[in-house]
Amino acid sequence: MTPAFWKGKRVFITGHTGFKGGWLSLWLQALGAEVTGFALDPATDPNLFSSAQVGQGMCSIIGDIRDHAALSAALTEAKPEIVVHMAAQPLVRYSYHHPVETYQTNVMGTVHLLEAVRSSDSVNSVLVVTSDKCYENRERKQGYREDEAMGGFDPYSSSKGCAELVVAAYRKSFFDQGRRIAIATARAGNVIGGGDWSEDRLIPDMVRAFSSAQCVSIRNPGAVRPWQHVLDALHGYLLLLERMYENPGRFSGAWNFGPEDHDARDVGWIVARFADYWGDAHWQIEQDAENLHEAGLLTLDCSKARNKLNWHPVLTLEQTLAWIADWYHGFYDGADITAISSEQLALFQSRVVQ
Ligand SMILES: NC(=O)c1ccc[n+]([C@@H]2O[C@H](COP(=O)([O-])OP(=O)(O)OC[C@H]3O[C@@H](n4cnc5c(N)ncnc54)[C@H](O)[C@@H]3O)[C@@H](O)[C@H]2O)c1
């Protein structure tokens, strides 16, 4: 990536109060971008947004992407050149209990965002963050490629497949015509890092339990996922946006961002290794009382990003787990979380900028 590219760029991020959006906001602030964020209040307490004081170096707007007028007014006012859409209802199990909210947020929220972009005269490039779960999952070993069918068993996964179809339609109908706007989607795997306290996610579940000397219950220990550090995924997004900005025709489209093949590990492995990095941690395997379907095997073929963006994950899964344990230990020890986050960002950046 090219840090100088970002200096002074006006970037509009939806979902900046969340886990990935918080890290992206911190990174863009460090690069000297003018960042505006639009999202709901943080959903958990604690959260990254407050603990790392994400809102300090940006214009933070609290609003709902289901409110088309509010989103459009915020985007028009910010006059961004680059838009990153991350706001979503991102949880599979929650989506079984709240399917309407999930589709309203993830599908109509995306439509509202693209409508706001369509009526703006400042935007050059848009990145819509969907998910590896957007694919029709056939539980096969071979990773999914970008041109494969959209699908999704549960409401969350299907809403992300729908968001992909919405973006493809807007690209063909509006953004490839007339004033060209580059628009891409990013399908990342299970993104992990410090600062996530969401419900029903593996690392937050472990952190909540371990930090209060509780035993954590693990469902689906055999489920294989493409785990990767949040900064590896965000590095892919930034690289892609730099290329899109210069060459919209070549880089618009869908992109997978996932780990090296040997880092697609099962849940049981992650739990055992993270417990080692944490120290004095206990877990037990538990039958899922609700018996909700979750994918057993999900891997991505990321050769497009490797070949066309020269993007590769920088942190191994072992390093990823060590960085995460350090971050949360810092948090629970009362250390300066803004400083710890900045140190991890600076160290990561030194490894991707020659
Ligand atoms: N974390 C992962 O493993 C992962 C993997 C693949 C894709 N994703 C996608 O990445 C994006 C960010 O996920 P995350 O892990 O940071 O989730 P998160 O829950 O930490 O953050 C979600 C953000 O969206 C905002 N939001 C939710 N509903 C909103 C609404 N109606 N209006 C405005 N803002 C709203 C929240 O306020 C928050 O800022 C999501 O699109 C998610 O689907 C995440």
The ligand as a Tripos MOL2 file, in Angstrom:
@<TRIPOS>MOLECULE
LIG
   44    48     1     0     0
SMALL
NO_CHARGES

@<TRIPOS>ATOM
      1 N1        -16.0500   -9.7120   11.6820 N.am      1 LIG1
      2 C1        -16.0780  -10.6590   10.7640 C.2       1 LIG1
      3 O1        -15.5840  -11.7660   10.9610 O.2       1 LIG1
      4 C2        -16.6830  -10.3840    9.4050 C.ar      1 LIG1
      5 C3        -16.4870  -11.3310    8.4040 C.ar      1 LIG1
      6 C4        -17.0220  -11.0900    7.1390 C.ar      1 LIG1
      7 C5        -17.7260   -9.9230    6.9090 C.ar      1 LIG1
      8 N2        -17.9140   -9.0230    7.9230 N.ar      1 LIG1
      9 C6        -18.6330   -7.7900    7.6040 C.3       1 LIG1
     10 O2        -17.8190   -6.6790    7.9540 O.3       1 LIG1
     11 C7        -18.6470   -5.5900    8.3460 C.3       1 LIG1
     12 C8        -18.2460   -5.0900    9.7150 C.3       1 LIG1
     13 O3        -18.4110   -6.1480   10.6500 O.3       1 LIG1
     14 P1        -17.9110   -6.0480   12.1450 P.3       1 LIG1
     15 O4        -17.3480   -7.3640   12.4960 O.co2     1 LIG1
     16 O5        -17.0820   -4.8320   12.3240 O.co2     1 LIG1
     17 O6        -19.3190   -5.8730   12.9010 O.3       1 LIG1
     18 P2        -19.7180   -4.9180   14.1480 P.3       1 LIG1
     19 O7        -21.0000   -5.4460   14.6600 O.co2     1 LIG1
     20 O8        -18.5900   -4.7750   15.0830 O.co2     1 LIG1
     21 O9        -19.9670   -3.5170   13.4600 O.3       1 LIG1
     22 C9        -21.1470   -3.2750   12.7070 C.3       1 LIG1
     23 C10       -21.2640   -1.7850   12.4680 C.3       1 LIG1
     24 O10       -22.4480   -1.5650   11.6870 O.3       1 LIG1
     25 C11       -23.2150   -0.5700   12.3450 C.3       1 LIG1
     26 N3        -24.6340   -0.7740   12.0820 N.ar      1 LIG1
     27 C12       -25.3760   -1.8980   12.2830 C.ar      1 LIG1
     28 N4        -26.6620   -1.6450   11.9320 N.ar      1 LIG1
     29 C13       -26.7110   -0.3530   11.5200 C.ar      1 LIG1
     30 C14       -27.7380    0.4910   11.0320 C.ar      1 LIG1
     31 N5        -28.9910    0.0640   10.8920 N.pl3     1 LIG1
     32 N6        -27.4250    1.7720   10.7090 N.ar      1 LIG1
     33 C15       -26.1610    2.2400   10.8490 C.ar      1 LIG1
     34 N7        -25.1430    1.4860   11.3000 N.ar      1 LIG1
     35 C16       -25.4270    0.1990   11.6080 C.ar      1 LIG1
     36 C17       -22.9180   -0.7160   13.8190 C.3       1 LIG1
     37 O11       -23.2780    0.4660   14.5180 O.3       1 LIG1
     38 C18       -21.4250   -0.9620   13.7550 C.3       1 LIG1
     39 O12       -20.7510    0.2670   13.6130 O.3       1 LIG1
     40 C19       -20.0780   -6.1020    8.2670 C.3       1 LIG1
     41 O13       -20.6100   -5.7480    7.0070 O.3       1 LIG1
     42 C20       -19.9270   -7.6040    8.3610 C.3       1 LIG1
     43 O14       -21.0040   -8.2860    7.8080 O.3       1 LIG1
     44 C21       -17.3950   -9.2340    9.1670 C.ar      1 LIG1
@<TRIPOS>BOND
     1     1     2 1
     2     2     3 2
     3     2     4 1
     4     4     5 ar
     5     4    44 ar
     6     5     6 ar
     7     6     7 ar
     8     7     8 ar
     9     8     9 1
    10     8    44 ar
    11     9    10 1
    12     9    42 1
    13    10    11 1
    14    11    12 1
    15    11    40 1
    16    12    13 1
    17    13    14 1
    18    14    15 2
    19    14    16 1
    20    14    17 1
    21    17    18 1
    22    18    19 2
    23    18    20 1
    24    18    21 1
    25    21    22 1
    26    22    23 1
    27    23    24 1
    28    23    38 1
    29    24    25 1
    30    25    26 1
    31    25    36 1
    32    26    27 ar
    33    26    35 ar
    34    27    28 ar
    35    28    29 ar
    36    29    30 ar
    37    29    35 ar
    38    30    31 1
    39    30    32 ar
    40    32    33 ar
    41    33    34 ar
    42    34    35 ar
    43    36    37 1
    44    36    38 1
    45    38    39 1
    46    40    41 1
    47    40    42 1
    48    42    43 1
@<TRIPOS>SUBSTRUCTURE
     1 LIG1         1 GROUP 0 **** ****
